[in-house]
Amino acid sequence: MGWLLQSAKRPRRWASRRAGCFFRGAAAVTACESSLMSGAALSKRVLVVDDAPAIRDIIARVLRAAGHEVTLAVDGADGLRRFRGDHWDVIITDFQMPNMNGEEMTAAIKAEDPEMVVIMVTGSQGIVQNPGAFHAFIAKPFRRQELLEIVQSAPCRNW
């Protein structure tokens, strides 16, 4: 018999769209809990949104090499569509993109999931209107280790 766990903090709309975790028996644990118990680095599901193919590919290679699962989106509209179609631990976005910029995409995501961790990777941090919506800012050019540390610092989300 499975149990459906939902956080009381999550808006009802979020809880119905994102079901949470199923446990079968008392010994079952989530992948996140298993990583914590073993002392291993936590593997995250990361959505990378950037209109520059070279930047997307660099971020994806760094994160995949560290064991993270990465999906790529080409702009804010594509990122929002992919966000709605799956579960993510972290979203990494550029600011300036065609169709929908990173801040507009983040506002739409936060309206649906206020606890979603969004990291802005940009060369134009000074023009962001709502910096509080972001978990962190990473200035371009960025260091590999800085990116990994910030992604790893994101809270564990159990799907």
C-alpha positions in Angstrom: 0.0 0.0 0.0 1.4 3.4 -1.0 1.2 6.7 0.9 1.0 10.0 -0.8 3.0 12.7 1.0 2.3 16.4 0.4 3.8 19.4 2.1 1.3 21.5 3.9 3.3 24.6 2.9 2.6 24.0 -0.8 -0.3 25.8 -2.5 -3.1 23.3 -3.3 -2.7 23.9 -7.0 1.0 22.9 -6.7 0.2 19.9 -4.6 -2.4 18.6 -7.1 0.0 19.1 -10.1 3.0 17.7 -8.4 2.0 14.6 -6.5 5.0 14.2 -4.2 6.5 10.9 -3.2 5.1 7.4 -3.0 6.5 5.1 -0.3 5.9 1.4 -0.3 6.6 0.1 3.2 8.5 1.6 6.1 12.0 0.9 4.6 11.5 2.9 1.4 13.4 6.1 1.1 13.7 8.8 -1.6 16.7 9.0 -3.9 17.5 12.3 -2.1 17.4 10.7 1.3 19.5 7.8 0.1 22.2 10.2 -1.1 22.1 12.1 2.2 22.5 8.9 4.2 25.4 7.7 2.1 27.2 11.1 2.2 27.2 11.2 -1.6 26.5 14.4 -3.5 22.8 14.9 -4.3 21.9 14.4 -7.9 19.5 17.2 -9.1 17.1 17.5 -12.0 18.1 20.7 -13.6 16.4 22.7 -16.3 18.9 25.0 -18.1 17.3 27.9 -20.1 19.6 30.0 -22.3 19.4 31.2 -25.9 23.2 30.9 -26.4 23.9 27.3 -27.5 27.5 27.5 -26.2 26.5 28.6 -22.7 23.8 25.9 -22.5 26.2 23.3 -23.6 28.9 24.4 -21.1 26.5 24.4 -18.2 25.0 21.0 -19.2 28.5 19.4 -19.5 29.6 20.7 -16.1 26.4 19.6 -14.4 26.2 16.2 -16.1 29.8 15.5 -15.3 28.9 16.0 -11.6 26.0 13.5 -11.9 23.1 15.8 -12.4 20.2 15.2 -14.9 20.0 18.1 -17.3 17.4 19.3 -19.8 17.9 22.2 -22.1 15.5 25.0 -23.2 16.3 27.6 -25.8 14.4 30.6 -24.4 12.0 31.7 -21.6 8.9 30.4 -23.4 10.5 27.0 -24.0 11.7 26.9 -20.4 8.2 27.7 -19.0 6.7 24.9 -21.3 9.3 22.4 -20.1 8.9 23.5 -16.4 5.1 22.7 -16.7 5.8 19.4 -18.3 8.0 17.8 -15.6 9.5 18.1 -12.1 12.7 20.0 -11.4 15.0 20.6 -8.5 16.7 23.6 -10.0 16.2 26.0 -12.9 19.2 27.9 -14.3 18.3 30.8 -16.6 19.9 33.6 -18.5 18.3 37.0 -18.3 18.3 38.4 -21.8 16.5 36.0 -24.2 14.0 36.3 -27.1 10.3 35.6 -26.7 10.4 35.8 -22.8 13.3 36.9 -20.7 14.5 35.0 -17.6 12.8 37.3 -15.2 9.4 37.0 -16.9 9.8 33.2 -17.0 10.8 33.2 -13.3 7.7 35.3 -12.4 5.4 32.8 -14.2 7.2 29.8 -12.5 7.1 31.4 -9.0 3.3 32.0 -9.5 2.8 28.2 -9.9 5.6 27.0 -7.5 6.8 29.7 -5.1 9.5 27.4 -3.7 11.1 26.6 -7.0 14.9 27.3 -6.9 15.9 29.6 -9.8 19.5 30.6 -10.5 20.2 33.5 -12.8 23.4 33.2 -14.9 23.9 36.6 -16.5 26.2 39.4 -17.5 23.6 42.0 -16.8 22.6 41.5 -13.1 22.0 45.2 -12.6 18.8 45.4 -14.6 16.9 42.7 -12.8 13.7 44.1 -11.4 13.0 41.5 -8.7 16.3 40.0 -7.5 14.5 38.4 -4.5 12.9 35.9 -6.9 16.2 34.2 -7.4 18.1 31.7 -5.3 21.4 33.0 -6.6 23.1 35.1 -9.3 26.1 33.8 -11.2 28.0 36.4 -13.2 29.3 35.5 -16.7 32.0 34.3 -17.1 31.5 31.9 -14.2 33.7 29.3 -12.5 32.8 25.7 -12.8 33.1 25.1 -9.0 30.9 28.2 -8.3 28.1 26.8 -10.5 28.4 23.3 -8.9 28.3 24.7 -5.3 25.2 26.8 -5.9 23.3 24.0 -7.6 24.3 21.6 -4.8 23.1 24.1 -2.2 19.6 24.0 -3.6 17.2 22.2 -1.2 16.2 18.6 -2.0 12.8 18.3 -3.6 11.2 14.9 -3.3 9.2 13.9 -6.4 
